[in-house]
Amino acid sequence: MMYDSGKIITGLVIFVIMITFPIWYNVGGAEQLPKVEKPVGKKECVQDTQFMRTSHMALLNNWRDEVVRSGERQYQVVEGVKYEKSLQNGCMNCHTSKAKFCDECHTYAAVKPYCWDCHVQPKEIN
Amino acid sequence: MDVKRRKFLKIAGISAIAGIGAPTAFSTLLKGEVNASSGGGHGEATEKSDAHAEEKVVGKQYGLVINTKKFGQIAGLAEKCTAACHAEHNVPDYGNPKDEIKWIWTESYNHAFQGKSDHKKNDALKNLPILVTCNHCANPPCVKACPTKATFKNKDGIVMMDYHRCIGCRFCMAACPYGARSFNWKNPRETYANGEMKFYPNGINKEFPTRMRGVVEKCNLCAKRIADGKLPSCVEACGDTKGIIFGDINDPNSEISQVLKNTFTIQRNPTTGTRPSVFYII
C-alpha cells in the first residue's frame, strides 16, 4: 500500500522531466560543427592538421618562450616558404581572417583566448 | 654478556670517530692543504664584496652611447628618436602625464643624472635634451624584483619583458632607479564610439603587438630588429648624425667599445650598482 501515491508519482514525473530538461530541450537543435576558412592555395601548415587542431595553443606558447626568452627566432619553412615564429606576423599571413578562422572554433568551443588583447589581427582591428 | 657489550661499544665508538674524521682526512690528503675546502669560498666572498674590482665581463651586453652634444646641436633629433620608437612599438599616448608610457624620452641634465646639478653651469647644458631610456643594466634590479620572471635578462644582455607573464604588481617600477618602466592604467586599445582608437591617433604598427591594461612596459632595445640585423629604431632615427651609437659593449672590437675607450662618458646613477649599459657623452 502506498500513501499519497498520486502526489508522489506526480512529483516523480515532474522531477524526471526537469532533470532531463537539457536533453529534450536541445533535441534536434545541435549546433552546426564549425567550418573554418582554410587558406587558399596552401596545403601544409607548420605541423599536420591533427596536431594543429589539438595543440596549436601549446605550439604558440612554445614559440613565444623560444622567441622572447631564448631568442630562437629561426624561420619555419613550409612548402619552401619562410614564416616567422609569430602569431600576427606568421600564422596570420595565411589564415588572414580572425573571424573566419580563429573565432569559428573558439566560439563553438566557448573558449576565449586573450591573444588579441595585445596582438594585432590582420584586417578587422578592434 | 658484559664483555660482549663493552667490546661492541668500543668498536662502535672508534668506528664513529673514524667515520666523522675520514672525509676531512681524505680531503687533506688529496688537496695537500688543510685549508683547501674553506679557501675557495673565502676568496669568492672577498671578490664580491670589493666594489672597486673590475666588473666581470660575461657574454654579450648590448648598449648605447648617447652623444648629447649632437642632440643639443640638432633641434628636434631627440623628439624624432622618441617618435620613431613609440610608433614602432605601439606605445600608446594617453595624453596625460600621470598615465604616460615612456620607452625613450628626454630629461634635463640635472634630472637625468642624479647628484649632478646644473647650478651655475653653462646655458648649453641647461637646455641640453638628455635622451633617456632603459639602461639594460648588467645587474638589473627590476629583474630581481619581478616575482613572475616576466622581466629577465636575455642572452644579448637586453632586459626583456614577456608581457604574457606580467601580473602588473609594479615591483619592477619601484625597483628601477631610472623610471624606465611605465604601467598601463588604461586599456591602450580603447576606442571611441566610432571605432577610432583613442590612444593611437596615428594608427598602429601591425607588425608589433600592443599591450593590455594592467601590464608594465619598457624599452626592449628593439630585440626583434637586432635579430633581423637592423639597428634599434632610435639609432636608425639618428641617421648619419652618430647621435646614438649601438653595439656590444663587451666586445672590445666593436665601434661602441672603441668610442667608450677613447671618450669620456658618464652613466646615469652608477652608484646604485646597477651597471647601466647606456653611456652619455656630455
Interface residues (C-beta under 8 A of the other chain):
Chain A: R64 D65 V68 R69 S70 G71 R73 Q88 N89 Y114 D117 C118 H119 V120 P122 I125 N126
Chain B: N90 F152 N154 K155 D156 M160 D162 Y163 H164 R189 T191 G195 M197 I204 K206 E207 F208 P209 T210 R211 M212 A223 K224 A227
